Amino acid sequence: MEGLIATGHDSRIDLEWSPSSDPGSTYAIFRSSKAGGPFEKINSEPHSPYVYSDFIGTNGVVYFYKVGESKKKPPDMIPVSAKSYAMDDEELLTSIQEATFRYFWQNGHPVSGLARERSDHGDDDCTTGGSGFGVMAIVVGAERGFVLRIAAAERMLKIMTFLEEKAVRYHGVWPHWLNGATGETRPFARKNGIRADNGGDLVETSFLIQGMLTVRQYFDRDDPVEQEIRERITRMWREVEWDWYLREPDGKQLYWHWSPDYGWMMDHPIGGHFNECLITYLLAIASPTHPIPPECYEEGWIGDPAEYANPDTYYGYRQWVGMPMGGRMFFTHYSFLGFDPQGWSDPYCNYFENSRNISLIHRAYCMQNPKRFEGYGSQAWGLTSCMTPEGYRGLDPLFRDNGTIAPTAALSAMPYVPEESMASLRHYYHNLGDRLWGEFGFYDAFNLEHDWFAGEYLAIDQGPIICMIENHRTGLLWKHFMSNPEIEPMLKSIGWVRSNDDMERK
C-alpha cells in the first residue's frame, strides 16, 4: 500500500496510508512480530478508512505491518514497523487529540470537506453544527502540527466555498443536515408525521458560525488563501438573518426552525431555560447586519427568571441555572467551544463555574449510582445525548439514565474539572481501550450493563473532545473566538459584567 506509515503511541500503533482512487475500496491489515512474517490478518470486518489503530494494550512492543486491498493474503511489500511506549499526560492528550482530529480530516466529505453526521464511510449526510465543531478541530490540527497550516487553510477554503456557493440557506441559515456532495437540504425532524424540518436550523447554524468566527481570527495571514477564508466567512456571517427567526416583527424570542414549505410548523421557541442554545442568542445580538434587540436576552432567552434560575444544591455542589442536576452534559459544551465563559457573568451566574459544578454533580451521581449500573463510578461518569443499545438517546441523571456512558461527557468537561476528566480519560483508554478505541479515537459510547460498545462515531460528540481538551491546555479556540470585535460589545449590551474568579465553588 502506497505511503504506509506506522507510528507508535501508548498501548497502540497507528497506521496511515494513501487512499485508493476507488472511494469504495476496503482494506485488509496484516501484522507480524517479525519483519519476515508470518503475517496474520487482524481486522475481522472490511476496513474503509485509510487509517487503522491497532490497540494492543501493552507498551514496549514492536510490530510489523502490511496493508492491502486483498482480503486473503498480505501484499508483496516491505513491511513498516513501530513500537508502543508509555506516554505522560501531555503526550497522551496530544495523541488522543490527533486521533480525534482524523474524524474531521480523513472522514470529512470528499466534495465539501464538511463533517459527516457519523462515521459511516461514504455517507453524504453532513451536519451543520458538527461541521462548526469540525472547523475548530482543524484549527487545533493546524496549531498542533497534525497537518500543515497550508493544507488546513486549503481545506478550510474548500469548506467555506461550498457553504457559500452550494449549500442551501434559508434567510442566511443552513439546515440541520445537508448533502455534502450537492448542498441540498436533508430533512431532519418530523412534526405530525411530516418532515417539516426541511429548512433553516438556527441553533445548528449558530454552532457553525461560532466555529467560522474562530476560524476567521485564526487564519490571519496576508496570503490569498487565508484572506479569501476571512472574506467568505465575513460575508456569510453578515448574511444570517437572525432577526427573521424572531418569527414576529416585534417578537423577542427566537425560533429554532423555519421551512419555505411548512413555515413555522416545528413551532420550537428557543429559551426559557438553560441548554445548549446560549450561543444562539449571543450571536444573534452580536450580528453586524441582522441583530435582534439586546432585550431579547432577558425576554427571550431567560424568560421567567424564576424558571431559568436554579436555587438548588446537589451532592454539595451549588447549581445556579439549568435543569435539576444539569440535564445533559452537552449543555455545558456546545456553546463554549469558542465562547469563553471565564471572567464574565450575567445576573444569574458565571457559566464556567456553573458548568464546573454540573460536571461534578454528574460525577457524584455516577459515584452514587442509584440504579446500580455496572461500570459507573469516579472514573466513568457523565450523561449526555449519544448512541445507546436502543439507538440515539438523550440521557441525564434525573429522568433518563439507561446505563450508557459517552466519553465525550467527561472528556469535554476538561476545562472545568481537569483532574477528574484526566482520570476518566486514563480509565477509558487503559481499561476499556481494547473495545472503546478505534481509528478516530474513542467510540461514541458504551454500556457495560449490556456489554455493549458503540463501534461508531458522531461528529457532535467527537468535536467537543478535541476542542475542549485544547481549551483546557492552551485556550486556543477561546482566545480566537473572543477576539472577534463583535463579541465584547454584545456582552456589555446585555448586562454581562467582568466576574471574580473566586466565586463560591461548592
C-alpha positions as CSV (number, residue, x, y, z in Angstrom):
1,M,0.0,0.0,0.0
2,E,1.5,3.4,-1.0
3,G,2.6,5.7,1.7
4,L,2.1,3.3,4.5
5,I,3.4,4.7,7.8
6,A,3.3,3.2,11.3
7,T,3.5,5.3,14.4
8,G,3.9,4.1,18.0
9,H,1.6,5.5,20.8
10,D,0.8,4.5,24.3
11,S,-0.6,0.9,24.1
12,R,-1.2,1.1,20.4
13,I,0.3,1.5,16.9
14,D,-1.4,3.6,14.3
15,L,-1.2,3.0,10.6
16,E,-1.9,5.6,7.8
17,W,-1.6,5.2,4.0
18,S,-2.6,6.9,0.8
19,P,-6.3,6.2,-0.1
20,S,-7.2,4.2,-3.1
21,S,-8.6,6.1,-6.1
22,D,-11.7,4.0,-5.8
23,P,-13.8,5.5,-2.9
24,G,-15.5,2.1,-2.4
25,S,-12.2,0.3,-1.6
26,T,-11.8,-1.6,1.6
27,Y,-8.5,-2.7,3.2
28,A,-7.0,-5.7,5.0
29,I,-4.4,-5.1,7.7
30,F,-1.8,-7.8,8.3
31,R,0.5,-7.9,11.4
32,S,3.6,-9.9,12.5
33,S,6.0,-9.8,15.4
34,K,8.8,-10.3,12.9
35,A,9.8,-8.5,9.7
36,G,9.9,-11.7,7.8
37,G,6.5,-12.9,9.0
38,P,4.3,-14.8,9.1
39,F,1.7,-12.1,8.8
40,E,-1.9,-12.6,10.0
41,K,-4.9,-10.5,9.1
42,I,-6.1,-8.6,12.2
43,N,-9.3,-6.8,11.0
44,S,-12.3,-9.1,11.1
45,E,-14.5,-6.7,9.1
46,P,-13.7,-4.9,5.8
47,H,-11.9,-1.6,6.7
48,S,-12.8,1.5,4.8
49,P,-10.8,4.5,6.3
50,Y,-7.2,4.8,5.2
51,V,-6.1,4.8,8.8
52,Y,-6.1,2.0,11.3
53,S,-5.4,2.0,15.1
54,D,-4.1,-1.3,16.4
55,F,-4.8,-1.1,20.2
56,I,-2.5,-3.8,21.6
57,G,-2.9,-2.8,25.2
58,T,0.8,-3.0,26.1
59,N,4.0,-1.0,25.7
60,G,7.5,-1.7,24.5
61,V,6.1,-4.0,21.7
62,V,7.3,-3.8,18.1
63,Y,5.0,-5.0,15.3
64,F,5.4,-5.1,11.6
65,Y,2.5,-4.4,9.2
66,K,1.3,-4.7,5.7
67,V,-1.9,-3.3,4.2
68,G,-3.6,-4.3,1.0
69,E,-6.9,-4.5,-0.8
70,S,-6.8,-8.3,-1.0
71,K,-8.7,-9.9,1.8
72,K,-6.9,-13.2,1.8
73,K,-3.1,-12.7,1.7
74,P,-0.7,-10.0,2.6
75,P,0.6,-7.9,-0.3
76,D,4.1,-8.2,-1.6
77,M,5.6,-5.2,0.0
78,I,8.3,-4.1,2.5
79,P,6.5,-4.0,5.9
80,V,6.6,-1.0,8.2
81,S,7.0,-1.2,12.0
82,A,6.6,0.8,15.1
83,K,6.9,0.4,18.9
84,S,4.3,1.2,21.5
85,Y,5.5,3.2,24.5
86,A,4.2,4.7,27.7
87,M,3.1,8.4,27.5
88,D,2.8,11.1,30.1
89,D,-0.5,13.0,30.4
90,E,0.5,15.7,27.9
91,E,1.8,13.2,25.3
92,L,-1.4,11.2,25.7
93,L,-3.6,14.2,25.3
94,T,-1.9,15.1,22.1
95,S,-2.2,11.5,20.9
96,I,-5.9,11.4,21.6
97,Q,-6.5,14.8,20.0
98,E,-4.7,13.7,16.9
99,A,-6.8,10.6,16.6
100,T,-10.0,12.5,17.2
101,F,-8.9,15.1,14.6
102,R,-8.8,12.4,12.0
103,Y,-12.5,12.1,12.2
104,F,-12.8,15.5,10.6
105,W,-9.8,15.3,8.3
106,Q,-9.8,11.7,6.9
107,N,-13.6,11.3,7.3
108,G,-14.5,14.7,6.0
109,H,-16.8,14.7,3.0
110,P,-14.6,14.5,-0.2
111,V,-16.6,17.1,-2.1
112,S,-17.4,19.7,0.5
113,G,-15.0,18.9,3.3
114,L,-17.9,19.1,5.8
115,A,-18.2,16.8,8.8
116,R,-20.3,13.7,8.2
117,E,-23.0,13.2,10.7
118,R,-21.5,9.9,11.7
119,S,-18.6,7.6,10.7
120,D,-20.4,5.6,8.0
121,H,-17.8,5.7,5.2
122,G,-19.3,7.1,2.0
123,D,-22.3,8.7,3.6
124,D,-23.4,12.0,2.1
125,D,-25.3,13.2,5.3
126,C,-23.3,16.1,6.7
127,T,-24.1,18.0,9.9
128,T,-24.1,21.8,10.1
129,G,-23.4,22.0,13.8
130,G,-20.9,19.2,13.7
131,S,-19.1,21.0,10.9
132,G,-18.8,24.0,13.1
133,F,-17.1,21.8,15.6
134,G,-15.1,20.3,12.8
135,V,-13.6,23.6,11.5
136,M,-12.5,24.3,15.1
137,A,-10.9,20.9,15.2
138,I,-9.0,21.7,12.0
139,V,-7.7,24.9,13.7
140,V,-6.4,22.7,16.5
141,G,-4.9,20.3,14.0
142,A,-3.0,23.1,12.2
143,E,-1.8,24.6,15.5
144,R,-0.5,21.3,16.8
145,G,1.0,20.2,13.5
146,F,-1.2,17.3,12.8
147,V,-1.4,18.8,9.3
148,L,0.5,21.7,7.7
149,R,-1.1,25.1,8.1
150,I,-1.3,25.5,4.3
151,A,-3.2,22.2,4.0
152,A,-5.6,23.2,6.8
153,A,-6.2,26.6,5.1
154,E,-6.9,24.9,1.7
155,R,-9.4,22.5,3.3
156,M,-11.0,25.4,5.1
157,L,-11.4,27.4,1.9
158,K,-12.9,24.3,0.3
159,I,-15.5,24.1,3.1
160,M,-16.3,27.8,3.1
161,T,-16.6,27.9,-0.7
162,F,-19.1,25.1,-0.5
163,L,-21.1,26.6,2.3
164,E,-21.3,29.9,0.4
165,E,-21.8,28.8,-3.1
166,K,-23.6,25.4,-3.0
167,A,-25.2,24.8,0.4
168,V,-28.9,25.9,0.5
169,R,-29.7,28.6,3.0
170,Y,-32.9,29.9,4.4
171,H,-32.7,33.6,5.1
172,G,-28.9,33.0,5.5
173,V,-29.5,30.0,7.8
174,W,-28.3,26.5,7.0
175,P,-30.4,23.3,7.6
176,H,-29.6,20.8,10.3
177,W,-28.4,18.3,7.8
178,L,-27.3,18.8,4.2
179,N,-26.0,16.7,1.4
180,G,-22.2,17.0,1.4
181,A,-22.0,16.5,-2.4
182,T,-24.8,18.7,-3.6
183,G,-25.6,21.2,-0.8
184,E,-29.2,20.2,-0.8
185,T,-31.2,20.0,2.5
186,R,-31.6,16.6,4.1
187,P,-34.8,16.8,6.3
188,F,-34.2,16.1,10.0
189,A,-37.1,16.1,12.4
190,R,-40.8,15.3,12.0
191,K,-43.9,17.1,13.2
192,N,-47.3,15.4,13.0
193,G,-45.8,12.8,10.7
194,I,-44.4,15.5,8.3
195,R,-40.7,16.1,7.6
196,A,-41.3,19.7,8.5
197,D,-37.7,20.4,9.4
198,N,-36.6,20.8,5.8
199,G,-35.5,24.4,6.1
200,G,-33.3,26.6,8.3
201,D,-32.0,25.4,11.7
202,L,-30.9,28.5,13.7
203,V,-29.2,26.6,16.5
204,E,-27.1,24.4,14.3
205,T,-26.2,27.5,12.3
206,S,-25.1,29.2,15.5
207,F,-22.7,26.3,16.2
208,L,-21.4,26.7,12.7
209,I,-21.0,30.4,12.9
210,Q,-19.2,30.1,16.3
211,G,-16.7,27.9,14.5
212,M,-16.4,30.1,11.5
213,L,-15.7,33.2,13.6
214,T,-13.0,31.3,15.4
215,V,-11.5,30.3,12.0
216,R,-11.7,33.9,10.8
217,Q,-9.5,35.1,13.6
218,Y,-7.0,32.2,13.4
219,F,-6.3,32.3,9.7
220,D,-5.0,35.9,9.8
221,R,-2.0,35.8,7.5
222,D,-1.7,38.1,4.4
223,D,-1.8,35.4,1.7
224,P,-4.6,34.8,-0.9
225,V,-6.0,31.6,0.6
226,E,-6.3,32.9,4.2
227,Q,-7.6,36.3,3.0
228,E,-10.3,34.6,1.0
229,I,-11.3,32.4,4.0
230,R,-11.8,35.6,6.1
231,E,-13.7,37.3,3.3
232,R,-16.1,34.4,2.8
233,I,-16.7,34.0,6.5
234,T,-17.4,37.7,6.9
235,R,-20.0,37.7,4.1
236,M,-21.8,34.6,5.4
237,W,-21.8,35.9,8.9
238,R,-23.4,39.1,7.7
239,E,-26.0,37.2,5.6
240,V,-27.5,35.3,8.6
241,E,-30.9,36.9,9.2
242,W,-31.2,36.3,12.9
243,D,-34.0,38.8,13.2
244,W,-36.1,36.8,10.7
245,Y,-36.1,34.0,13.2
246,L,-37.9,36.1,15.8
247,R,-41.0,35.0,13.9
248,E,-42.9,38.2,14.6
249,P,-41.8,41.7,13.6
250,D,-41.8,42.8,17.3
251,G,-41.0,39.4,18.7
252,K,-38.5,38.9,21.5
253,Q,-37.9,35.1,21.4
254,L,-36.0,33.3,18.6
255,Y,-37.5,30.2,17.0
256,W,-35.4,27.2,16.1
257,H,-36.8,26.3,12.6
258,W,-38.3,27.8,9.5
259,S,-39.2,26.0,6.3
260,P,-40.2,27.5,2.9
261,D,-42.8,24.7,2.6
262,Y,-44.1,24.5,6.2
263,G,-43.3,27.8,7.7
264,W,-43.1,27.7,11.5
265,M,-44.8,24.4,11.8
266,M,-42.0,23.0,14.0
267,D,-43.0,25.7,16.5
268,H,-39.9,25.4,18.7
269,P,-39.1,28.6,20.6
270,I,-35.6,28.9,21.9
271,G,-35.1,29.9,25.6
272,G,-36.8,29.8,28.9
273,H,-34.2,27.5,30.4
274,F,-30.5,26.9,30.2
275,N,-29.4,24.5,27.5
276,E,-27.0,24.4,24.5
277,C,-28.6,27.4,22.8
278,L,-26.9,30.3,24.8
279,I,-24.6,30.9,21.8
280,T,-27.6,31.4,19.5
281,Y,-28.7,34.4,21.4
282,L,-25.2,35.8,21.9
283,L,-24.5,35.7,18.1
284,A,-27.9,36.9,17.2
285,I,-27.4,40.0,19.3
286,A,-23.9,40.4,18.1
287,S,-24.8,40.3,14.4
288,P,-23.5,43.3,12.5
289,T,-26.3,43.3,9.9
290,H,-29.4,41.5,11.3
291,P,-29.2,41.8,15.0
292,I,-32.0,41.1,17.4
293,P,-32.5,43.7,20.2
294,P,-30.4,43.2,23.4
295,E,-33.6,42.9,25.5
296,C,-34.2,39.6,23.7
297,Y,-31.6,38.1,26.0
298,E,-33.8,38.7,29.1
299,E,-37.2,38.4,27.4
300,G,-36.5,35.5,25.0
301,W,-33.5,33.5,26.3
302,I,-34.1,33.9,30.1
303,G,-37.9,34.3,30.0
304,D,-39.2,33.8,33.5
305,P,-36.2,34.3,35.9
306,A,-37.8,32.0,38.4
307,E,-37.8,29.2,35.8
308,Y,-34.4,30.0,34.4
309,A,-32.5,30.2,37.8
310,N,-31.9,27.0,39.8
311,P,-31.9,27.6,43.6
312,D,-30.7,24.0,44.4
313,T,-27.6,22.2,45.6
314,Y,-26.9,18.6,44.6
315,Y,-24.3,16.4,46.2
316,G,-23.0,19.5,48.0
317,Y,-22.5,21.5,44.7
318,R,-24.4,24.6,44.0
319,Q,-26.0,24.9,40.6
320,W,-27.1,28.4,39.5
321,V,-29.0,27.7,36.3
322,G,-30.3,24.7,34.4
323,M,-32.4,21.6,34.7
324,P,-32.1,19.7,38.0
325,M,-28.7,18.0,38.2
326,G,-27.7,19.9,35.0
327,G,-29.6,17.9,32.4
328,R,-27.5,16.6,29.5
329,M,-23.8,17.4,29.7
330,F,-23.5,18.8,26.2
331,F,-25.5,21.8,27.5
332,T,-22.1,22.8,29.1
333,H,-20.1,22.1,26.0
334,Y,-21.6,23.2,22.7
335,S,-21.9,27.0,23.4
336,F,-18.5,27.1,25.0
337,L,-16.3,25.5,22.3
338,G,-15.4,29.1,21.2
339,F,-17.2,31.3,23.7
340,D,-15.0,31.6,26.8
341,P,-17.2,31.9,29.9
342,Q,-14.3,32.7,32.2
343,G,-14.2,36.2,33.6
344,W,-17.8,37.1,32.6
345,S,-21.1,36.8,34.4
346,D,-24.7,37.6,33.6
347,P,-27.1,38.4,36.5
348,Y,-27.6,34.7,37.1
349,C,-24.1,33.2,37.3
350,N,-20.6,32.7,36.0
351,Y,-21.2,30.0,33.4
352,F,-17.7,28.5,33.8
353,E,-18.5,27.8,37.5
354,N,-22.0,26.6,36.7
355,S,-20.6,24.2,34.1
356,R,-17.9,23.1,36.5
357,N,-20.4,22.2,39.2
358,I,-22.7,20.5,36.8
359,S,-19.8,18.3,35.8
360,L,-19.1,17.5,39.4
361,I,-22.8,16.8,40.0
362,H,-22.8,14.3,37.2
363,R,-19.7,12.6,38.6
364,A,-21.2,12.4,42.1
365,Y,-24.4,11.0,40.7
366,C,-22.5,8.2,38.9
367,M,-20.4,7.6,42.0
368,Q,-23.7,7.1,44.0
369,N,-25.1,5.1,41.1
370,P,-28.7,4.9,42.4
371,K,-29.7,2.5,39.6
372,R,-26.7,0.3,40.2
373,F,-25.5,0.2,36.6
374,E,-22.3,-1.7,36.0
375,G,-19.2,0.4,35.4
376,Y,-20.4,3.7,36.8
377,G,-18.0,5.4,39.3
378,S,-15.5,8.2,39.9
379,Q,-13.8,7.5,36.5
380,A,-16.8,6.7,34.4
381,W,-19.3,9.4,34.6
382,G,-21.3,12.0,32.7
383,L,-24.7,11.5,30.9
384,T,-25.4,13.2,27.6
385,S,-27.0,12.5,24.2
386,C,-25.3,9.7,22.5
387,M,-25.7,6.3,20.9
388,T,-27.1,3.6,23.2
389,P,-28.1,0.0,22.8
390,E,-31.6,1.3,21.9
391,G,-30.3,3.9,19.4
392,Y,-29.6,7.6,19.8
393,R,-31.0,8.9,23.1
394,G,-30.8,11.9,25.3
395,L,-29.6,10.9,28.8
396,D,-29.5,12.8,32.1
397,P,-29.3,11.9,35.8
398,L,-32.8,12.8,36.8
399,F,-35.1,11.5,34.1
400,R,-33.2,9.3,31.6
401,D,-30.4,7.0,32.6
402,N,-30.1,3.6,30.9
403,G,-26.5,2.7,31.9
404,T,-24.8,4.3,28.9
405,I,-21.7,6.5,29.2
406,A,-20.3,8.6,26.4
407,P,-16.6,9.5,26.7
408,T,-17.4,13.0,25.3
409,A,-19.3,13.9,28.5
410,A,-16.3,13.7,30.9
411,L,-13.6,14.5,28.4
412,S,-15.2,17.6,27.1
413,A,-15.5,18.9,30.7
414,M,-11.7,19.0,30.9
415,P,-11.5,22.8,31.1
416,Y,-13.9,22.7,34.1
417,V,-12.6,19.7,36.0
418,P,-9.2,18.8,34.6
419,E,-8.1,16.2,37.2
420,E,-11.4,14.4,37.2
421,S,-11.6,14.4,33.4
422,M,-8.0,13.2,33.0
423,A,-8.7,10.3,35.4
424,S,-11.7,9.3,33.2
425,L,-9.5,9.6,30.0
426,R,-6.9,7.2,31.5
427,H,-9.7,4.8,32.6
428,Y,-11.4,4.8,29.2
429,Y,-8.1,4.4,27.4
430,H,-6.2,1.9,29.5
431,N,-9.0,-0.2,31.0
432,L,-11.6,-0.1,28.1
433,G,-9.4,0.8,25.1
434,D,-9.4,-2.7,23.6
435,R,-13.1,-2.2,22.9
436,L,-13.7,1.5,23.2
437,W,-10.9,2.8,20.9
438,G,-10.7,3.0,17.1
439,E,-9.1,4.9,14.3
440,F,-10.9,8.1,15.1
441,G,-10.4,8.0,18.9
442,F,-12.9,6.9,21.5
443,Y,-16.1,5.3,20.1
444,D,-19.2,7.2,20.8
445,A,-20.4,5.4,23.9
446,F,-20.5,2.2,25.9
447,N,-22.9,0.3,28.2
448,L,-21.3,-2.3,30.4
449,E,-24.7,-3.4,31.8
450,H,-25.4,-4.8,28.3
451,D,-21.7,-5.5,27.4
452,W,-22.2,-3.0,24.5
453,F,-19.8,-0.7,22.8
454,A,-20.9,1.7,20.0
455,G,-18.3,0.9,17.4
456,E,-19.1,4.2,15.6
457,Y,-18.6,7.9,15.9
458,L,-20.8,11.0,15.9
459,A,-19.4,14.4,14.8
460,I,-21.2,16.3,17.5
461,D,-19.6,14.1,20.2
462,Q,-16.1,13.9,18.7
463,G,-15.8,17.7,18.1
464,P,-16.1,18.8,21.7
465,I,-13.5,16.3,22.8
466,I,-10.6,17.7,20.7
467,C,-11.8,21.3,21.1
468,M,-12.4,21.3,24.9
469,I,-9.1,19.5,25.6
470,E,-7.4,22.3,23.6
471,N,-9.2,25.0,25.6
472,H,-8.0,23.3,28.7
473,R,-4.4,23.1,27.5
474,T,-4.0,26.4,25.8
475,G,-7.3,28.3,25.5
476,L,-6.6,28.4,21.7
477,L,-10.2,28.4,20.5
478,W,-11.5,30.6,23.3
479,K,-8.8,33.2,22.5
480,H,-9.6,33.4,18.9
481,F,-13.4,33.5,19.1
482,M,-13.3,36.1,21.9
483,S,-11.0,38.3,19.8
484,N,-13.8,38.9,17.3
485,P,-14.7,42.6,17.6
486,E,-18.4,41.9,17.8
487,I,-18.3,39.9,21.0
488,E,-17.4,42.1,23.9
489,P,-19.7,45.0,22.9
490,M,-22.5,42.4,22.6
491,L,-21.8,41.1,26.2
492,K,-21.9,44.6,27.6
493,S,-25.1,45.4,25.8
494,I,-26.9,42.6,27.6
495,G,-25.6,43.4,31.0
496,W,-22.8,40.9,31.3
497,V,-20.0,42.1,33.6
498,R,-16.5,41.1,34.5
499,S,-16.7,38.5,37.2
500,N,-14.5,37.4,40.0
501,D,-12.6,34.1,39.6
502,D,-13.0,33.2,43.3
503,M,-16.8,32.6,43.1
504,E,-18.1,30.0,45.5
505,R,-17.1,26.6,44.1
506,K,-19.1,24.2,46.3
